[in-house]
Amino acid sequence: MLVLSTLHNLLSQALTPELHTAVLLTTAGQLVAVAAEGQRAKDEIRVVVGLAMEIWQETQEQEFSMVDSELGRIVVVPVDDAPPSQTQMTKDGEHSEYEPLMLLALNSTTGGDWEELQAKGKMLAGHLAGSLGKFREYLVVPRPTLPATLTTSPPPRG
């Protein structure tokens, strides 16, 4: 069982004056837990989640994603207990695209150091992965890929 207060406390421990927001979200973009220094508007948190999802989708083949935005620097790190592979097998024996357990987004001021953000993100994601890994079957809903034999166009007329 996921205890949201424990997740919040863990995310809070990563915060510094420059690293002001840590967000745990699903790969579908659903907010799970957030910790922020001071008062952050819910809309700003939603924008961080939206930007995190956008940059993750564009660069998910890399170890992490990052962007400089009007809200500051955002680094997105996959939370996973297994190394990524191009495809995974579903319970039905079909192939699906790789999905990490969750995503961790760290938002700092524009003065935040990229390398420090990446290192902190990877360390925190690794710690979370150990706890969340036992819930993999409930957290990861693989996106099945269609077999090459299925097409949406009609067959050619003979």
C-alpha positions as CSV (number, residue, x, y, z in Angstrom):
1,M,0.0,0.0,0.0
2,L,1.3,3.4,-0.9
3,V,1.3,5.9,2.0
4,L,1.0,9.4,0.5
5,S,2.3,11.1,3.7
6,T,5.5,9.0,3.6
7,L,6.0,9.8,-0.1
8,H,5.5,13.5,0.7
9,N,8.0,13.3,3.5
10,L,10.6,11.6,1.3
11,L,10.1,14.2,-1.5
12,S,10.4,17.0,1.1
13,Q,13.8,15.7,2.2
14,A,15.2,16.5,-1.3
15,L,14.2,20.1,-1.3
16,T,16.7,22.9,-0.9
17,P,16.4,26.7,-1.4
18,E,17.1,26.2,-5.1
19,L,15.3,22.9,-5.6
20,H,11.8,24.1,-4.6
21,T,9.5,21.4,-6.0
22,A,9.5,17.6,-6.2
23,V,6.7,15.8,-8.0
24,L,6.0,12.0,-8.3
25,L,3.7,11.2,-11.2
26,T,2.5,8.2,-13.2
27,T,3.6,7.7,-16.7
28,A,0.1,8.7,-17.8
29,G,0.7,12.2,-16.2
30,Q,-1.4,11.7,-13.0
31,L,-0.1,13.4,-9.9
32,V,0.7,11.0,-7.1
33,A,2.6,13.2,-4.5
34,V,4.2,16.6,-4.4
35,A,6.4,18.5,-2.0
36,A,7.2,22.2,-2.4
37,E,8.9,24.9,-0.5
38,G,6.6,27.7,0.5
39,Q,3.2,28.2,-1.1
40,R,3.0,27.0,-4.7
41,A,-0.2,27.4,-6.6
42,K,-1.9,24.2,-7.7
43,D,-1.9,25.6,-11.3
44,E,1.9,25.9,-11.1
45,I,2.2,22.3,-10.0
46,R,-0.1,21.2,-12.9
47,V,2.1,23.1,-15.3
48,V,5.2,21.3,-13.9
49,V,3.4,18.0,-14.4
50,G,2.4,18.9,-17.9
51,L,5.9,20.0,-18.9
52,A,7.4,16.9,-17.3
53,M,5.2,14.7,-19.3
54,E,5.9,16.6,-22.5
55,I,9.7,16.4,-22.2
56,W,9.5,12.8,-21.0
57,Q,7.5,11.7,-24.1
58,E,10.0,13.5,-26.4
59,T,13.2,12.1,-24.7
60,Q,12.2,8.9,-22.8
61,E,14.9,6.8,-24.5
62,Q,17.5,8.8,-22.4
63,E,18.2,8.3,-18.7
64,F,16.6,11.6,-17.9
65,S,14.9,14.6,-19.5
66,M,15.4,18.2,-18.8
67,V,14.1,21.6,-19.8
68,D,14.6,25.3,-18.9
69,S,11.2,26.9,-18.5
70,E,9.6,30.1,-17.1
71,L,9.0,28.1,-13.9
72,G,12.8,27.3,-13.7
73,R,14.7,24.1,-14.5
74,I,12.8,20.8,-14.6
75,V,14.5,17.4,-14.6
76,V,12.5,14.2,-15.1
77,V,13.9,10.9,-14.1
78,P,12.2,7.5,-14.4
79,V,11.5,5.6,-11.2
80,D,12.2,2.0,-12.0
81,D,13.5,-1.2,-10.4
82,A,14.6,-2.8,-13.7
83,P,16.8,-1.5,-16.5
84,P,14.8,-0.3,-19.5
85,S,14.5,-2.4,-22.6
86,Q,12.9,-1.7,-25.9
87,T,9.9,-4.0,-25.2
88,Q,8.5,-5.9,-22.3
89,M,6.3,-9.0,-22.2
90,T,2.8,-8.7,-20.9
91,K,1.0,-11.4,-18.9
92,D,-0.6,-12.5,-22.1
93,G,2.8,-13.0,-23.8
94,E,2.5,-10.0,-26.0
95,H,5.1,-7.3,-26.5
96,S,4.5,-3.8,-25.2
97,E,6.6,-0.6,-25.0
98,Y,8.8,-0.1,-21.9
99,E,7.2,1.8,-19.1
100,P,8.9,2.8,-15.9
101,L,7.0,2.5,-12.6
102,M,6.6,6.2,-12.2
103,L,8.3,9.5,-13.0
104,L,10.0,11.9,-10.7
105,A,10.1,15.6,-11.7
106,L,12.4,18.1,-9.9
107,N,11.8,21.8,-10.4
108,S,14.5,24.3,-9.3
109,T,15.3,28.0,-9.9
110,T,17.1,28.9,-13.0
111,G,20.3,29.1,-10.9
112,G,20.0,25.4,-10.0
113,D,22.9,23.2,-11.2
114,W,21.9,20.7,-13.9
115,E,24.3,18.0,-12.7
116,E,23.2,18.4,-9.1
117,L,19.5,18.1,-10.1
118,Q,20.2,15.0,-12.2
119,A,22.3,13.3,-9.4
120,K,19.6,14.1,-6.8
121,G,16.9,12.9,-9.1
122,K,18.6,9.6,-9.9
123,M,19.3,9.0,-6.2
124,L,15.8,9.7,-5.1
125,A,14.3,7.7,-8.0
126,G,16.5,4.7,-7.1
127,H,15.3,5.0,-3.5
128,L,11.7,5.2,-4.5
129,A,12.1,2.3,-7.0
130,G,13.1,-0.1,-4.2
131,S,9.8,0.6,-2.4
132,L,7.6,0.9,-5.4
133,G,9.0,-2.1,-7.3
134,K,6.9,-4.6,-5.3
135,F,3.8,-2.9,-6.7
136,R,4.9,-3.1,-10.4
137,E,1.8,-5.1,-11.5
138,Y,-0.5,-2.5,-10.1
139,L,1.5,0.6,-11.2
140,V,2.5,-0.2,-14.7
141,V,-0.2,-0.6,-17.3
142,P,1.8,-1.5,-20.5
143,R,0.8,0.1,-23.8
144,P,0.4,-2.8,-26.2
145,T,1.8,-2.5,-29.6
146,L,-0.3,-3.5,-32.6
147,P,1.0,-6.5,-34.6
148,A,2.2,-5.6,-38.1
149,T,-0.6,-7.6,-39.7
150,L,-3.3,-5.3,-38.4
151,T,-4.0,-2.3,-40.7
152,T,-6.7,0.3,-40.7
153,S,-6.9,0.6,-44.5
154,P,-9.1,-1.7,-46.5
155,P,-7.5,-4.6,-48.4
156,P,-6.6,-4.0,-52.1
157,R,-9.3,-4.8,-54.6
158,G,-8.3,-7.5,-56.9
